[in-house]
Amino acid sequence: MRRIEKTVFISYRRTDESWGLAVFQDLTHNGYDVFIDYDGIASGNFETVILENIRARAHFLILLTPTALERCSDPKDWMRREIEAALDSQRNIVPLMLAGFNFGAPTIANQLIGKLAALKEYNGLEIPKARFFSSEMERLRNRFLNVPVDAVVHSASFSAQRAATEQKEKASRALAREQAEIVERLPAKRPAWPGEPAKVRPWVIVASAAGVLTAIIAVGWIVQASLSQSYKKIACTGEYEGNCPGPHDLFYECDYYGSDDQIASQVCRRPSKGVRLKTVSGNRCGYSLIEITCN
């Protein structure tokens, strides 16, 4: 039976996190159930959680920037596997073409390996500039997602649902932090607009949610450029996050506690290495700080 669904899976590269968060916030604000793997699945079977959440949602958004498909020649690459799973399960696939991405570019054509070649046949949405984000997201909701679907939506297991909820909460907290930081950096006042009285009025920091999203994307671009497409995160493993022996970005409980490289690969969503910075004893399994570099 054809029906309208408001369930979405977002597939993206970690280097495009600012775009991923902006899309997540817009859709969530408009009543969509959105899965986003924000900082790596902390417990359970990573593969099962990801694949179950693809099949549990009718729509599959793939965020495509000029470098997004570079690692897809590797059959184990997670973005490639996510796309293949969405194709196999006949999700409503919508490529979001960002930051100048073009299917016609020779380098992109060479990256469309195997089943991925089908991506260029899908009706995608181009967002050429961050300032067009709000209007293009409205178009995404009204034209690309507001369509009847035939695909069977499968119920995810309890562990997969719990992981999805955890990632949503973490993404929402990250957005709240970024918005607060943006507000702090903006000037408190501005000069008068042309034609208004010379009296300087308090600056309206953010006129709408769209302004916040555009600012987040812009800040994300700056950060990505400064990191030359690489970034680092510190993960803590242990029983209680409050006992971690230093500042950290991510926390993994004892019930997961894979190897450092397993954790790094989940955070970066591709095979990666973790460097142990510190280990202390305590509670059920001790505590460790692991430096993860995603290239």
C-alpha positions as a printed NumPy array, in Angstrom:
array([[  0.   ,   0.   ,   0.   ],
       [  1.413,   3.373,  -1.027],
       [  1.697,   5.821,   1.846],
       [  3.457,   8.99 ,   2.971],
       [  6.295,   8.278,   5.402],
       [  8.286,  10.723,   7.553],
       [ 11.206,   8.453,   8.39 ],
       [ 14.692,   9.348,   7.118],
       [ 18.227,   7.907,   7.23 ],
       [ 21.082,  10.38 ,   6.652],
       [ 24.29 ,   9.011,   5.116],
       [ 27.289,  11.355,   5.187],
       [ 31.048,  11.642,   5.655],
       [ 32.378,  12.799,   9.004],
       [ 34.122,  15.677,   7.229],
       [ 30.657,  16.885,   6.178],
       [ 29.291,  16.833,   9.731],
       [ 28.09 ,  20.448,   9.595],
       [ 25.807,  19.606,   6.661],
       [ 24.604,  16.439,   8.371],
       [ 23.652,  18.277,  11.545],
       [ 21.876,  21.037,   9.627],
       [ 19.784,  18.539,   7.651],
       [ 19.057,  16.567,  10.82 ],
       [ 17.854,  19.672,  12.665],
       [ 15.624,  20.895,   9.846],
       [ 13.903,  17.551,   9.351],
       [ 13.55 ,  16.835,  13.064],
       [ 12.062,  20.302,  13.591],
       [  9.494,  19.474,  10.905],
       [  8.338,  16.228,  12.48 ],
       [ 10.557,  13.63 ,  10.783],
       [ 12.009,  10.589,  12.545],
       [ 15.656,  10.93 ,  11.497],
       [ 18.548,   8.529,  11.993],
       [ 22.01 ,  10.086,  12.004],
       [ 25.137,   8.302,  13.207],
       [ 26.587,  11.362,  14.893],
       [ 29.618,  10.032,  16.795],
       [ 29.742,   6.282,  16.253],
       [ 27.539,   3.564,  17.698],
       [ 28.729,   3.058,  21.267],
       [ 27.389,  -0.408,  21.952],
       [ 26.028,  -3.478,  20.229],
       [ 26.735,  -4.572,  16.683],
       [ 27.566,  -1.55 ,  14.55 ],
       [ 26.733,  -3.249,  11.265],
       [ 23.388,  -4.526,  12.503],
       [ 22.398,  -1.144,  13.948],
       [ 23.207,   0.747,  10.744],
       [ 21.59 ,  -1.701,   8.34 ],
       [ 18.478,  -2.163,  10.488],
       [ 17.98 ,   1.591,  10.693],
       [ 18.222,   1.904,   6.908],
       [ 15.477,  -0.692,   6.479],
       [ 13.404,   0.922,   9.248],
       [ 13.129,   4.203,   7.312],
       [ 11.448,   4.94 ,   4.011],
       [ 13.754,   7.74 ,   2.838],
       [ 17.534,   7.654,   2.403],
       [ 19.413,  10.939,   2.047],
       [ 22.975,  10.72 ,   0.794],
       [ 24.976,  13.921,   1.378],
       [ 27.349,  14.345,  -1.549],
       [ 30.233,  16.818,  -1.498],
       [ 33.163,  16.724,  -3.985],
       [ 35.173,  14.396,  -1.684],
       [ 32.343,  12.25 ,  -0.287],
       [ 32.766,   9.293,  -2.658],
       [ 36.566,   9.151,  -2.674],
       [ 36.774,   6.07 ,  -0.435],
       [ 33.926,   4.153,  -2.067],
       [ 36.332,   2.023,  -4.131],
       [ 36.807,   0.021,  -0.918],
       [ 34.01 ,  -2.598,  -0.658],
       [ 34.183,  -2.251,   3.15 ],
       [ 33.69 ,   1.519,   3.095],
       [ 30.651,   2.314,   5.212],
       [ 29.188,   4.992,   3.   ],
       [ 29.343,   2.577,   0.073],
       [ 27.709,  -0.172,   2.136],
       [ 24.954,   2.185,   3.303],
       [ 24.173,   3.224,  -0.268],
       [ 24.146,  -0.382,  -1.447],
       [ 21.811,  -1.355,   1.41 ],
       [ 19.449,   1.497,   0.5  ],
       [ 19.465,   0.432,  -3.161],
       [ 18.87 ,  -3.224,  -2.294],
       [ 15.96 ,  -2.399,   0.033],
       [ 14.441,   0.07 ,  -2.468],
       [ 14.413,   3.103,  -0.19 ],
       [ 13.381,   6.489,  -1.589],
       [ 16.944,   7.645,  -2.285],
       [ 17.554,  11.39 ,  -2.57 ],
       [ 21.107,  12.601,  -3.323],
       [ 21.751,  16.028,  -1.775],
       [ 24.41 ,  17.67 ,  -3.938],
       [ 26.405,  20.077,  -1.804],
       [ 29.404,  22.405,  -2.125],
       [ 29.557,  22.105,  -5.917],
       [ 29.168,  18.335,  -6.219],
       [ 28.483,  17.343,  -9.842],
       [ 27.757,  13.84 , -11.126],
       [ 29.156,  14.934, -14.492],
       [ 32.651,  15.633, -13.17 ],
       [ 35.185,  13.021, -14.455],
       [ 36.539,  12.34 , -10.976],
       [ 33.042,  11.691,  -9.63 ],
       [ 32.154,   9.373, -12.521],
       [ 35.204,   7.224, -11.701],
       [ 34.073,   6.929,  -8.076],
       [ 30.629,   5.5  ,  -8.909],
       [ 31.742,   1.925,  -8.427],
       [ 29.435,  -1.069,  -8.984],
       [ 25.908,  -0.479,  -7.717],
       [ 26.791,   3.14 ,  -6.896],
       [ 26.524,   3.963, -10.604],
       [ 22.741,   3.939, -10.123],
       [ 22.962,   7.054,  -7.919],
       [ 23.177,   9.411, -10.887],
       [ 19.813,   8.117, -12.112],
       [ 18.011,   9.38 ,  -9.018],
       [ 16.37 ,  12.778,  -8.892],
       [ 18.669,  14.719,  -6.6  ],
       [ 18.558,  18.155,  -5.009],
       [ 21.343,  20.687,  -5.465],
       [ 22.109,  23.164,  -2.689],
       [ 24.669,  25.47 ,  -4.336],
       [ 25.187,  27.906,  -1.458],
       [ 24.646,  27.775,   2.294],
       [ 22.361,  30.814,   2.091],
       [ 19.884,  28.764,   0.   ],
       [ 19.742,  26.007,   2.584],
       [ 16.4  ,  26.889,   4.162],
       [ 14.487,  27.227,   0.885],
       [ 16.01 ,  24.057,  -0.555],
       [ 15.172,  22.084,   2.58 ],
       [ 11.574,  23.202,   2.224],
       [ 11.683,  21.958,  -1.343],
       [ 13.175,  18.666,  -0.132],
       [ 10.324,  18.148,   2.327],
       [  7.531,  19.19 ,  -0.034],
       [  8.684,  17.579,  -3.282],
       [ 11.18 ,  14.804,  -2.546],
       [  9.982,  13.363,   0.768],
       [  6.268,  14.099,   0.52 ],
       [  5.708,  11.224,  -1.89 ],
       [  3.963,   7.848,  -1.552],
       [  6.383,   4.947,  -1.096],
       [  6.039,   1.265,  -1.873],
       [  9.068,  -0.003,   0.032],
       [  8.42 ,  -2.189,   3.048],
       [  9.552,  -0.484,   6.253],
       [ 10.901,  -3.082,   8.676],
       [ 10.798,  -2.672,  12.44 ],
       [ 14.27 ,  -2.308,  13.965],
       [ 15.325,  -4.367,  16.955],
       [ 15.272,  -2.821,  20.418],
       [ 19.067,  -2.363,  20.413],
       [ 18.955,  -0.645,  17.002],
       [ 16.142,   1.651,  18.157],
       [ 18.039,   2.488,  21.345],
       [ 21.184,   3.312,  19.357],
       [ 19.135,   5.578,  17.072],
       [ 17.684,   7.413,  20.065],
       [ 21.13 ,   7.871,  21.617],
       [ 22.521,   9.319,  18.394],
       [ 19.578,  11.708,  18.024],
       [ 20.122,  12.988,  21.556],
       [ 23.851,  13.476,  20.981],
       [ 23.267,  15.291,  17.679],
       [ 20.697,  17.56 ,  19.346],
       [ 23.118,  18.403,  22.17 ],
       [ 25.879,  19.127,  19.657],
       [ 23.58 ,  21.507,  17.779],
       [ 22.664,  23.3  ,  20.984],
       [ 26.363,  23.766,  21.823],
       [ 27.227,  25.024,  18.341],
       [ 24.352,  27.485,  18.331],
       [ 25.411,  28.823,  21.736],
       [ 28.987,  29.261,  20.512],
       [ 27.814,  31.058,  17.365],
       [ 25.699,  33.431,  19.421],
       [ 28.68 ,  34.217,  21.674],
       [ 30.9  ,  35.031,  18.682],
       [ 28.465,  37.389,  16.967],
       [ 28.71 ,  41.136,  17.678],
       [ 26.192,  42.614,  20.086],
       [ 25.4  ,  45.622,  17.891],
       [ 25.51 ,  46.666,  14.261],
       [ 25.488,  49.937,  12.317],
       [ 22.133,  51.31 ,  11.158],
       [ 20.665,  49.861,   7.991],
       [ 20.43 ,  52.278,   5.045],
       [ 17.395,  54.505,   5.511],
       [ 16.862,  53.811,   9.22 ],
       [ 17.542,  56.285,  12.061],
       [ 21.178,  56.692,  13.023],
       [ 20.514,  55.263,  16.477],
       [ 22.252,  51.902,  16.782],
       [ 19.764,  49.214,  17.738],
       [ 20.658,  45.866,  19.35 ],
       [ 21.715,  43.332,  16.751],
       [ 19.193,  40.624,  16.09 ],
       [ 21.606,  37.732,  16.416],
       [ 19.602,  35.099,  14.604],
       [ 16.427,  35.981,  12.761],
       [ 15.258,  32.392,  12.415],
       [ 16.291,  28.766,  12.62 ],
       [ 17.5  ,  29.091,   9.027],
       [ 20.026,  31.687,  10.139],
       [ 21.388,  29.338,  12.76 ],
       [ 21.668,  26.5  ,  10.263],
       [ 23.485,  28.674,   7.734],
       [ 25.894,  29.823,  10.431],
       [ 26.561,  26.239,  11.519],
       [ 27.303,  25.23 ,   7.928],
       [ 29.601,  28.21 ,   7.425],
       [ 31.516,  27.5  ,  10.636],
       [ 31.763,  23.854,   9.575],
       [ 33.329,  24.819,   6.248],
       [ 35.936,  26.95 ,   8.   ],
       [ 36.811,  24.165,  10.423],
       [ 37.041,  21.583,   7.637],
       [ 39.328,  23.806,   5.563],
       [ 41.632,  24.41 ,   8.517],
       [ 41.878,  20.671,   9.167],
       [ 42.605,  19.864,   5.502],
       [ 39.809,  17.299,   5.491],
       [ 41.039,  15.582,   8.676],
       [ 40.029,  15.915,  12.293],
       [ 40.674,  14.41 ,  15.702],
       [ 38.47 ,  13.256,  18.548],
       [ 39.232,  11.88 ,  21.975],
       [ 37.245,   8.846,  23.089],
       [ 36.974,   7.66 ,  26.69 ],
       [ 36.15 ,   4.039,  27.559],
       [ 34.99 ,   2.892,  30.984],
       [ 31.992,   2.271,  33.215],
       [ 31.025,   5.819,  34.246],
       [ 31.693,   8.819,  32.025],
       [ 32.171,  11.069,  35.045],
       [ 35.284,   9.087,  35.991],
       [ 37.077,   9.555,  32.662],
       [ 40.669,  10.692,  33.282],
       [ 40.551,  13.801,  31.121],
       [ 38.605,  15.855,  28.55 ],
       [ 36.998,  13.793,  25.785],
       [ 34.513,  14.045,  22.931],
       [ 33.02 ,  10.53 ,  23.006],
       [ 32.277,   7.911,  25.651],
       [ 32.082,   4.127,  25.229],
       [ 30.735,   1.938,  28.022],
       [ 32.297,  -1.33 ,  29.165],
       [ 29.619,  -3.423,  27.497],
       [ 31.069,  -2.376,  24.135],
       [ 34.763,  -1.96 ,  24.867],
       [ 36.147,  -3.075,  21.526],
       [ 39.753,  -2.535,  20.526],
       [ 41.063,   0.997,  20.054],
       [ 41.08 ,   0.484,  16.295],
       [ 37.476,  -0.796,  16.335],
       [ 36.369,   2.344,  18.136],
       [ 38.375,   4.527,  15.734],
       [ 36.842,   2.789,  12.719],
       [ 33.322,   3.378,  14.048],
       [ 33.973,   7.049,  14.765],
       [ 35.531,   7.672,  11.329],
       [ 33.185,   5.242,   9.558],
       [ 36.156,   3.671,   7.773],
       [ 39.166,   1.569,   8.884],
       [ 41.165,   3.815,  11.222],
       [ 43.67 ,   3.688,  14.062],
       [ 43.365,   4.851,  17.661],
       [ 46.284,   5.914,  19.862],
       [ 46.022,   5.175,  23.596],
       [ 46.869,   8.356,  25.485],
       [ 46.126,   7.302,  29.046],
       [ 44.907,   4.267,  30.983],
       [ 43.916,   4.107,  34.645],
       [ 42.378,   1.361,  36.768],
       [ 38.999,   1.655,  38.447],
       [ 35.489,   0.22 ,  38.637],
       [ 34.636,  -2.712,  36.4  ],
       [ 37.006,  -2.246,  33.48 ],
       [ 39.248,   0.759,  34.089],
       [ 39.347,   3.908,  31.973],
       [ 41.259,   4.876,  28.84 ],
       [ 41.611,   7.944,  26.646],
       [ 42.062,   7.183,  22.937],
       [ 43.066,   9.774,  20.33 ],
       [ 41.347,   9.147,  16.992],
       [ 42.449,  10.863,  13.791],
       [ 40.01 ,  10.695,  10.876],
       [ 41.617,  11.511,   7.512]])
